Amino acid sequence: MSKERQNVYDILKERGFVSQVTDEDALRKLFDTEQVTCYIGFDPTANSLHAGSLVPIMSLMHMQRCGHLPIAVIGGGTSMVGDPSGKTEMRQMLTREKIIENGKALKAQLSKYIEFDDGNAIAVDNYDWLGELNYIDFLRDIGRHFSVNRMLTAESYKIRLETGLSFIEFNYQLLQSYDFLMLFKQHNCKLQMGGDDQWGNIVAGVDLVRRVESAEVEGVTFPLLTTATGEKMGKTAKGALWLDAKKTSPYDFYQYWVNVDDRDVVKFLSFFTLLPMDEVRHVKKLSGAGLNNAKAVLAFEATKITHGEDEARKALSAAAGAFGARIIPDSILPSSTIPRGSAEEQVSSVPTTEIEKSRFEEGIWVVSLFVEAGLVKSNGEARRLIKQGGAYLNEQRIDDADATITLNHFEENAIMLRAGKKRYQRIVLE
């Protein structure tokens, strides 16, 4: 594992991760003097994380790269209560069995970003200590340190009071604070991190550790990202941008990043890649084709981190086949491993079928074209695919099973067919 020598706090701040911090000088000094154990919680309310979790995940990657010890807390206990932070209504309650199932999936997903082997990182489930709590003892030993008046000043509670805050949710801050206390006792954890909506919970945990253990610990929050257009980062027309390839294909994941607003490119390169900041800052000077090249690098690097380099190369090739190959100059973010060869090399991994140009002059029935391309076995299967919304031409969904494909659909002598989320076939004119 590579280790960087720069203070990780300075790295996070330079890249835009730091929004609020309990004591900046103390935290920077802590990173200079010891290996710091830090934690972030991930409640298993679904069997996959989405793009909104990428900021905390990337922060843990930076921590590990700098030689510190990340703890990923799978909130098997807290997810049975539901965090009111950032929510306008109460979360749906899940069964214990579903929470366990989701937790296993999240641990496997996080292992793609963080190395848990050989003690390089730790994964724990807070149900291990929350599930054993005696309510009376908890109220006496932990609850006495919390002021209801102070809790009600937290933004997350103030918002929910307008729509209705349940008593079970009101307890969430105590439970999350108790997590920090237990992680300090068990692993000498001195830093909790999370989104800006977690600030109240994090500060409460810092205060609890100080009161119970007479120890100084710290907290950092990240900005809650929105796009330049004001939308929530990772929101697409199809819904959330999931990190699970079964929910969001690597190609669709790639396409999200390559299509971001021009104003977001530098910010997203800072957050969602590991490329050097001196190269990222240079992107501010780019426009037009140069900025589009930087978007391709962003898409490639973000996809590589989540799905691996092979899938990133496949997504790049598929995009090149559908929309034309893009040759990335060596001067554009040179530390990136994005392929910089010829256009032919970039599209070589996309399955291709050659069809005589003259046949498209008259037009080919879209159903028979999908059969000829080998994407379906029969006309009936092709019709069903179109009816179910799974057939695409140049990334545009085909709604009419009686449509005819002509030369007008071709760009640079090629079109791209897609069946479902992952099966592509490039048609070129012979």
C-alpha positions as CSV (number, residue, x, y, z in Angstrom):
1,M,0.0,0.0,0.0
2,S,1.4,3.4,-1.0
3,K,1.9,5.9,1.8
4,E,1.9,9.7,1.3
5,R,4.0,11.9,3.6
6,Q,1.9,15.0,3.4
7,N,-0.4,15.6,6.4
8,V,-3.7,14.0,5.5
9,Y,-5.6,16.9,6.9
10,D,-3.9,19.2,4.5
11,I,-4.7,16.8,1.6
12,L,-8.4,16.6,2.6
13,K,-8.6,20.4,2.9
14,E,-6.8,21.0,-0.4
15,R,-9.2,18.7,-2.2
16,G,-12.3,20.3,-0.6
17,F,-13.3,17.6,1.9
18,V,-13.2,19.7,5.0
19,S,-16.4,21.7,5.8
20,Q,-16.4,21.8,9.6
21,V,-13.8,20.7,12.1
22,T,-13.9,20.7,15.9
23,D,-10.3,21.9,16.4
24,E,-8.2,22.3,13.2
25,D,-4.8,22.9,14.9
26,A,-5.3,20.0,17.3
27,L,-6.3,17.6,14.4
28,R,-3.4,18.6,12.2
29,K,-1.0,18.1,15.1
30,L,-2.6,14.7,15.8
31,F,-1.9,13.6,12.3
32,D,1.7,14.7,12.5
33,T,2.4,12.8,15.7
34,E,0.7,9.4,15.5
35,Q,-1.2,6.9,13.4
36,V,-4.8,8.1,13.8
37,T,-7.7,5.7,14.0
38,C,-10.8,7.3,12.4
39,Y,-14.3,6.1,11.7
40,I,-17.3,6.7,9.5
41,G,-20.7,5.0,9.9
42,F,-22.6,3.4,7.0
43,D,-26.2,2.4,8.0
44,P,-27.2,-0.7,5.9
45,T,-30.6,0.6,4.9
46,A,-30.0,-0.9,1.4
47,N,-27.8,-3.6,-0.1
48,S,-25.7,-1.1,-1.9
49,L,-24.2,2.4,-1.3
50,H,-24.8,5.1,-3.8
51,A,-22.7,8.0,-5.2
52,G,-23.7,10.1,-2.1
53,S,-21.4,7.8,-0.1
54,L,-18.4,8.4,-2.3
55,V,-17.2,11.5,-0.5
56,P,-16.8,9.6,2.9
57,I,-15.4,6.6,1.1
58,M,-12.8,8.6,-0.7
59,S,-11.8,10.3,2.6
60,L,-11.2,6.9,4.1
61,M,-9.0,6.0,1.1
62,H,-6.9,9.1,1.7
63,M,-6.6,8.2,5.4
64,Q,-5.4,4.7,4.5
65,R,-3.0,6.0,1.8
66,C,-1.4,8.2,4.4
67,G,-0.8,5.4,6.8
68,H,-3.8,6.0,9.2
69,L,-6.3,3.4,10.3
70,P,-9.9,3.6,9.0
71,I,-12.8,2.0,10.7
72,A,-16.0,1.4,8.7
73,V,-18.9,1.1,11.1
74,I,-21.8,-0.9,9.6
75,G,-24.7,0.5,11.5
76,G,-26.6,-2.8,12.2
77,G,-27.9,-1.2,15.5
78,T,-28.5,2.4,14.5
79,S,-30.3,1.4,11.3
80,M,-32.9,-0.3,13.5
81,V,-33.7,3.2,14.8
82,G,-33.2,5.5,11.8
83,D,-31.2,8.7,11.6
84,P,-33.4,11.8,11.3
85,S,-30.5,13.9,9.9
86,G,-31.3,15.2,6.5
87,K,-34.7,13.4,6.4
88,T,-38.1,15.0,6.2
89,E,-39.9,11.9,7.3
90,M,-39.3,8.8,9.3
91,R,-37.2,6.0,7.7
92,Q,-38.9,2.7,6.9
93,M,-38.1,0.2,9.6
94,L,-36.2,-2.9,8.3
95,T,-36.2,-6.4,9.8
96,R,-33.1,-7.6,11.6
97,E,-32.6,-10.3,8.9
98,K,-32.6,-7.7,6.1
99,I,-30.2,-5.4,8.0
100,I,-27.8,-8.3,8.4
101,E,-28.0,-9.1,4.7
102,N,-27.5,-5.5,3.7
103,G,-24.6,-5.1,6.1
104,K,-22.7,-8.0,4.5
105,A,-23.2,-6.5,1.1
106,L,-21.9,-3.1,2.2
107,K,-18.8,-4.7,3.8
108,A,-18.0,-6.5,0.6
109,Q,-18.6,-3.2,-1.4
110,L,-16.4,-1.2,0.9
111,S,-13.6,-3.7,0.5
112,K,-13.2,-2.6,-3.1
113,Y,-12.0,0.8,-1.8
114,I,-10.4,0.1,1.5
115,E,-7.9,-2.7,2.3
116,F,-9.2,-4.6,5.3
117,D,-6.5,-7.3,5.1
118,D,-3.5,-7.5,7.5
119,G,-5.1,-4.9,9.9
120,N,-4.9,-2.1,7.4
121,A,-8.6,-1.2,8.2
122,I,-11.3,-2.4,10.5
123,A,-15.0,-3.2,9.9
124,V,-17.3,-3.4,12.8
125,D,-21.1,-3.7,13.3
126,N,-22.4,-1.4,16.1
127,Y,-25.2,-3.9,16.8
128,D,-22.4,-5.8,18.7
129,W,-22.6,-3.3,21.5
130,L,-25.9,-1.5,20.9
131,G,-27.8,-4.8,20.8
132,E,-26.7,-5.7,24.3
133,L,-27.6,-2.4,26.0
134,N,-29.6,-2.4,29.1
135,Y,-32.0,0.5,28.7
136,I,-32.0,1.6,32.3
137,D,-28.2,1.4,32.6
138,F,-27.8,3.3,29.3
139,L,-30.1,6.1,30.5
140,R,-28.3,6.4,33.8
141,D,-24.7,6.1,32.4
142,I,-25.0,7.8,29.0
143,G,-28.3,9.7,28.8
144,R,-27.4,11.9,31.8
145,H,-24.7,13.6,29.7
146,F,-27.2,14.9,27.1
147,S,-29.2,18.1,27.3
148,V,-32.6,17.9,25.6
149,N,-32.5,21.7,25.1
150,R,-29.2,21.4,23.3
151,M,-30.3,18.5,21.2
152,L,-33.3,20.4,20.0
153,T,-31.0,23.1,18.6
154,A,-29.5,20.7,16.1
155,E,-30.6,21.5,12.6
156,S,-31.7,17.9,11.9
157,Y,-34.1,17.9,14.8
158,K,-35.4,21.4,14.1
159,I,-36.4,20.3,10.6
160,R,-38.1,17.1,11.8
161,L,-40.0,18.9,14.5
162,E,-42.0,20.6,11.8
163,T,-43.1,17.3,10.3
164,G,-43.0,15.1,13.4
165,L,-40.0,13.6,15.2
166,S,-40.6,10.2,16.8
167,F,-39.1,9.3,20.2
168,I,-37.1,6.4,18.6
169,E,-35.4,8.8,16.2
170,F,-34.7,11.3,19.1
171,N,-32.5,8.6,20.6
172,Y,-30.3,8.3,17.5
173,Q,-27.8,11.0,18.6
174,L,-27.2,9.2,21.8
175,L,-26.6,5.9,20.0
176,Q,-24.2,7.5,17.5
177,S,-22.3,9.2,20.3
178,Y,-22.1,5.9,22.2
179,D,-20.5,4.4,19.0
180,F,-17.7,7.0,19.3
181,L,-17.2,6.2,23.0
182,M,-17.0,2.4,22.3
183,L,-14.6,2.8,19.4
184,F,-12.4,5.1,21.5
185,K,-12.4,2.4,24.3
186,Q,-11.9,-0.6,21.9
187,H,-9.6,0.9,19.2
188,N,-8.3,4.2,20.5
189,C,-10.4,5.9,17.8
190,K,-9.9,9.7,18.0
191,L,-11.7,11.0,14.9
192,Q,-15.2,10.7,13.6
193,M,-16.0,11.9,10.1
194,G,-19.3,12.3,8.2
195,G,-21.4,14.6,6.1
196,D,-22.4,18.1,7.2
197,D,-25.8,16.8,8.3
198,Q,-24.0,14.7,10.9
199,W,-22.3,17.7,12.6
200,G,-24.7,17.7,15.6
201,N,-24.2,14.0,16.1
202,I,-20.5,14.2,15.8
203,V,-20.1,17.1,18.2
204,A,-22.3,15.2,20.7
205,G,-20.0,12.2,20.4
206,V,-16.9,14.3,20.9
207,D,-18.5,15.8,24.0
208,L,-19.5,12.3,25.4
209,V,-16.0,10.9,25.0
210,R,-14.6,14.0,26.8
211,R,-17.1,13.7,29.6
212,V,-16.8,10.0,30.2
213,E,-13.1,9.3,29.4
214,S,-11.6,12.8,29.9
215,A,-10.0,12.4,26.5
216,E,-9.7,14.8,23.6
217,V,-11.1,13.5,20.3
218,E,-12.0,15.4,17.1
219,G,-14.7,15.5,14.4
220,V,-14.7,16.6,10.7
221,T,-17.7,17.0,8.4
222,F,-17.7,17.0,4.6
223,P,-19.8,19.3,2.4
224,L,-23.1,17.9,1.1
225,L,-22.4,18.0,-2.6
226,T,-24.8,19.4,-5.2
227,T,-24.1,19.9,-8.9
228,A,-23.7,23.3,-10.5
229,T,-27.4,23.1,-11.5
230,G,-28.4,22.7,-7.9
231,E,-29.3,19.0,-8.1
232,K,-28.2,16.4,-5.6
233,M,-24.9,14.8,-6.6
234,G,-25.5,11.3,-8.1
235,K,-29.1,11.9,-8.9
236,T,-30.0,10.7,-12.5
237,A,-33.1,10.4,-14.6
238,K,-33.1,6.7,-13.7
239,G,-32.8,7.3,-10.0
240,A,-29.7,7.0,-7.7
241,L,-26.3,6.4,-9.1
242,W,-25.5,3.1,-7.3
243,L,-22.1,1.7,-6.6
244,D,-23.3,-1.9,-7.3
245,A,-22.8,-2.9,-10.9
246,K,-26.1,-4.8,-10.9
247,K,-28.0,-1.6,-10.0
248,T,-26.0,0.8,-12.1
249,S,-23.9,-0.7,-14.9
250,P,-20.2,0.4,-15.2
251,Y,-21.1,2.0,-18.5
252,D,-24.0,4.0,-17.1
253,F,-21.7,5.0,-14.2
254,Y,-19.1,6.2,-16.7
255,Q,-21.7,8.1,-18.6
256,Y,-22.8,10.0,-15.5
257,W,-19.3,11.4,-15.0
258,V,-18.6,12.1,-18.6
259,N,-21.8,14.2,-18.9
260,V,-21.3,16.4,-15.8
261,D,-21.7,20.1,-16.1
262,D,-18.5,22.0,-17.1
263,R,-18.5,23.9,-13.9
264,D,-18.3,20.7,-11.8
265,V,-15.3,19.0,-13.5
266,V,-12.5,20.4,-11.3
267,K,-14.6,19.9,-8.1
268,F,-15.4,16.3,-9.0
269,L,-11.8,15.5,-10.1
270,S,-10.7,16.7,-6.6
271,F,-13.2,14.6,-4.8
272,F,-13.6,11.4,-6.9
273,T,-10.2,10.7,-8.3
274,L,-6.7,10.4,-6.7
275,L,-5.0,12.5,-9.4
276,P,-2.5,15.1,-8.2
277,M,-4.1,18.5,-7.4
278,D,-1.5,20.4,-9.4
279,E,-2.9,18.6,-12.5
280,V,-6.5,19.1,-11.4
281,R,-6.0,22.8,-10.9
282,H,-4.7,23.0,-14.5
283,V,-8.1,21.9,-15.7
284,K,-9.5,25.3,-14.7
285,K,-7.7,26.8,-17.7
286,L,-9.4,24.3,-20.2
287,S,-12.4,24.9,-22.3
288,G,-14.1,23.2,-25.3
289,A,-12.4,20.0,-26.4
290,G,-9.8,20.2,-23.7
291,L,-12.5,20.3,-21.0
292,N,-14.4,17.4,-22.6
293,N,-11.1,15.4,-22.6
294,A,-10.9,16.2,-18.8
295,K,-14.4,14.9,-18.4
296,A,-13.4,11.6,-20.1
297,V,-10.5,11.3,-17.6
298,L,-12.8,12.0,-14.7
299,A,-15.2,9.3,-15.9
300,F,-12.5,6.8,-16.5
301,E,-10.8,7.4,-13.1
302,A,-14.1,7.4,-11.1
303,T,-15.2,4.2,-12.8
304,K,-11.8,2.6,-12.3
305,I,-12.0,3.3,-8.5
306,T,-15.5,1.8,-8.2
307,H,-15.5,-1.0,-10.8
308,G,-11.8,-1.6,-11.6
309,E,-9.6,-0.7,-14.6
310,D,-10.9,-3.4,-16.9
311,E,-14.5,-2.2,-16.6
312,A,-13.4,1.4,-17.0
313,R,-11.6,0.5,-20.2
314,K,-14.7,-1.4,-21.4
315,A,-16.9,1.6,-20.6
316,L,-14.5,4.0,-22.4
317,S,-14.5,1.6,-25.5
318,A,-18.3,1.4,-25.5
319,A,-18.6,5.1,-25.3
320,A,-16.1,5.5,-28.1
321,G,-18.1,3.1,-30.3
322,A,-21.3,4.9,-29.6
323,F,-20.2,8.5,-29.8
324,G,-16.8,8.4,-31.5
325,A,-13.3,7.8,-30.0
326,R,-11.8,10.6,-28.1
327,I,-8.0,10.9,-28.2
328,I,-6.7,12.2,-24.8
329,P,-3.5,14.2,-25.2
330,D,-0.7,13.4,-22.7
331,S,-0.9,16.9,-21.4
332,I,-4.5,16.4,-20.0
333,L,-4.1,15.0,-16.5
334,P,-1.0,13.0,-17.3
335,S,-1.1,10.9,-14.2
336,S,-4.3,9.2,-15.4
337,T,-4.0,5.7,-16.8
338,I,-6.8,6.4,-19.3
339,P,-5.8,4.9,-22.7
340,R,-4.3,7.5,-25.0
341,G,-3.8,5.4,-28.2
342,S,-5.5,5.6,-31.5
343,A,-9.3,5.7,-32.0
344,E,-9.2,2.2,-33.4
345,E,-7.5,0.9,-30.2
346,Q,-10.1,2.6,-28.0
347,V,-13.0,0.8,-29.7
348,S,-11.4,-2.5,-30.3
349,S,-13.0,-4.2,-27.3
350,V,-16.6,-3.5,-28.5
351,P,-18.2,-6.4,-30.5
352,T,-18.7,-5.3,-34.0
353,T,-20.8,-6.5,-37.0
354,E,-20.2,-5.3,-40.5
355,I,-23.3,-4.8,-42.7
356,E,-23.4,-3.7,-46.4
357,K,-24.1,0.0,-46.7
358,S,-26.6,-0.6,-49.5
359,R,-29.0,-2.4,-47.2
360,F,-29.4,0.7,-45.0
361,E,-30.1,2.8,-48.1
362,E,-33.5,1.0,-48.2
363,G,-33.6,0.6,-44.4
364,I,-33.4,-2.4,-42.1
365,W,-36.3,-3.3,-39.7
366,V,-35.0,-2.7,-36.2
367,V,-36.2,-6.0,-35.0
368,S,-34.3,-8.0,-37.6
369,L,-31.2,-5.8,-37.0
370,F,-31.1,-6.8,-33.3
371,V,-31.4,-10.5,-34.4
372,E,-28.7,-10.1,-37.0
373,A,-26.4,-8.4,-34.5
374,G,-26.7,-11.4,-32.2
375,L,-28.3,-9.4,-29.3
376,V,-31.4,-11.5,-29.4
377,K,-32.3,-14.9,-30.8
378,S,-35.6,-14.2,-32.5
379,N,-37.9,-11.5,-33.8
380,G,-40.2,-12.2,-30.9
381,E,-37.5,-11.8,-28.3
382,A,-36.5,-8.5,-30.0
383,R,-40.1,-7.2,-29.9
384,R,-40.3,-8.1,-26.2
385,L,-37.0,-6.3,-25.5
386,I,-38.3,-3.2,-27.2
387,K,-41.7,-3.3,-25.4
388,Q,-39.9,-3.7,-22.0
389,G,-37.7,-0.6,-22.7
390,G,-34.5,-2.5,-23.0
391,A,-33.5,-1.8,-26.6
392,Y,-31.3,1.2,-27.4
393,L,-29.8,2.8,-30.5
394,N,-26.9,5.2,-29.9
395,E,-28.0,5.3,-26.2
396,Q,-31.6,6.4,-27.2
397,R,-34.3,4.0,-26.1
398,I,-36.2,2.4,-29.0
399,D,-40.0,2.7,-28.4
400,D,-41.3,1.6,-31.9
401,A,-40.8,-2.1,-32.8
402,D,-41.8,-1.2,-36.4
403,A,-39.0,1.4,-36.8
404,T,-36.6,1.2,-39.7
405,I,-32.9,1.9,-39.3
406,T,-31.4,3.9,-42.2
407,L,-28.1,5.7,-43.0
408,N,-29.5,8.8,-41.3
409,H,-28.9,7.0,-38.0
410,F,-25.2,6.5,-38.6
411,E,-22.4,8.8,-37.3
412,E,-19.0,8.3,-38.9
413,N,-20.2,5.1,-40.5
414,A,-21.2,3.4,-37.2
415,I,-24.1,3.0,-34.8
416,M,-24.2,1.3,-31.4
417,L,-27.0,-1.1,-30.4
418,R,-27.6,-2.1,-26.7
419,A,-29.8,-4.8,-25.2
420,G,-30.4,-4.4,-21.5
421,K,-27.7,-2.7,-19.4
422,K,-24.5,-4.5,-20.5
423,R,-24.8,-6.1,-24.0
424,Y,-23.5,-3.9,-26.8
425,Q,-23.0,-4.4,-30.6
426,R,-21.4,-1.9,-32.9
427,I,-22.7,-1.9,-36.4
428,V,-20.3,-0.5,-39.1
429,L,-20.9,0.0,-42.8
430,E,-19.1,-2.4,-45.1
